[in-house]
Amino acid sequence: MSDRHEQFAGKNAALGRIWGMDSKDKKFPSDHGPAVAKVGKCEKCGLEKPLRTYRSQEHSRTEGTASYGISYQHLCEECKPTPKPHKDVPQVSEKAIKAMLRGARKSL
């Protein structure tokens, strides 16, 4: 047996005890439910309205150094960021598909 047998045996025993517990006794994070809007001052327009927290990436560059990070903004429904539009993928015609297959056959 290895030198760490007691360590693994203890870990397996602990996992067995957790597995045998009722779900209400387990100390794991539970579902928090839907996000709730809180009333406060919007960071963009400055009005007192129900707010939601939005996450955005921040990039800056000054004097040869670059920094990046995630910032949290508390914004109202009117000021919330708009999602980027999805790019439509152009449909490939049958003629183009046949040409690609012909090129693939030639390369084999």
Stockholm file with secondary structure:
# STOCKHOLM 1.0

chainA/1-108         MSDRHEQFAGKNAALGRIWGMDSKDKKFPSDHGPAVAKVGKCEKCGLEKPLRTYRSQEHSRTEGTASYGISYQHLCEECKPTPKPHKDVPQVSEKAIKAMLRGARKSL
#=GR chainA/1-108 SS CCTTHHHHHHHHHHHHHHHHSCTTTCCSCCCCCSCCCEEEECTTTCCEEEEEEEEEEEEEEETTEEEEEEEEEEECTTTCCCCCCCCCCCCCCHHHHHHHHHHHHHHC
#=GC SS_cons         CCTTHHHHHHHHHHHHHHHHSCTTTCCSCCCCCSCCCEEEECTTTCCEEEEEEEEEEEEEEETTEEEEEEEEEEECTTTCCCCCCCCCCCCCCHHHHHHHHHHHHHHC
//
